[in-house]
Amino acid sequence: MPRLRRLTTRQLLRAVRDFGFQVIATRGSHAKLVRVLPSGERQVLTVPLHSQLAPGTLRPIFRQAVRFIPESELRSKFFTE
């Protein structure tokens, strides 16, 4: 069974940036990332700005991102095989 990687926020931001997400705002300890599709639809992710993300925090971020990015493409960024 694959295990979640230990990621920093910087690594996570780099991973989702590859899929077209950009940080548009920060408020407190969270960043809002958005990508706009050619159809005009806005897709929004919210990510905490912690130095090391706990597995219990990373799992919901993965589930949130899978709504917009195919799991097969995203899995290698979050899990070790």
C-alpha positions in Angstrom: 0.0 0.0 0.0 1.5 3.4 -0.9 2.4 5.8 1.9 2.0 9.5 2.0 5.2 11.5 1.4 6.3 13.9 4.0 5.9 17.2 2.2 6.6 20.8 3.0 4.2 23.5 1.8 6.8 24.6 -0.7 6.9 21.1 -2.2 3.1 20.9 -2.3 2.8 24.3 -4.0 5.3 23.2 -6.6 3.4 20.0 -7.3 0.0 21.7 -7.9 1.7 24.6 -9.8 2.6 21.9 -12.4 -1.2 21.5 -13.0 -1.8 25.2 -13.5 -2.7 26.4 -10.0 -1.3 29.8 -8.8 -1.3 31.4 -5.4 -3.7 34.4 -5.6 -4.1 35.2 -1.9 -2.9 34.4 1.6 -4.8 35.0 4.8 -3.3 34.1 8.1 -1.7 30.7 7.7 -3.5 29.6 4.5 -3.0 30.2 0.8 -5.7 30.2 -1.8 -4.7 28.6 -5.1 -6.7 29.1 -8.3 -6.6 27.9 -11.8 -9.0 29.1 -14.5 -10.0 26.6 -17.2 -10.5 27.7 -20.8 -14.3 27.5 -20.2 -13.9 30.2 -17.6 -14.5 27.8 -14.6 -12.4 28.7 -11.5 -11.0 25.8 -9.5 -9.9 26.7 -6.0 -7.6 24.8 -3.5 -6.8 26.0 0.0 -3.5 25.0 1.5 -2.1 25.7 5.0 1.3 27.4 5.1 3.2 25.1 7.5 6.8 24.1 7.2 5.9 20.4 7.4 2.5 19.1 6.5 1.1 16.3 8.8 -0.3 13.2 7.0 -3.8 14.1 8.5 -3.6 17.4 6.8 -2.1 16.1 3.5 -4.9 13.5 2.9 -7.7 16.1 2.8 -5.6 18.3 0.5 -5.1 15.3 -1.8 -8.9 14.6 -1.8 -9.6 18.2 -2.5 -7.2 18.3 -5.4 -8.5 15.0 -6.9 -11.8 16.8 -7.6 -9.9 18.8 -10.3 -6.8 16.7 -11.2 -6.9 13.1 -12.3 -5.8 10.9 -9.4 -3.5 8.9 -11.7 -1.5 12.1 -12.4 -1.6 13.4 -8.8 -0.8 10.2 -7.0 3.0 10.2 -7.7 3.3 13.7 -6.2 1.7 12.7 -2.8 2.5 9.0 -2.4 5.6 6.8 -2.4 5.1 3.6 -4.4 
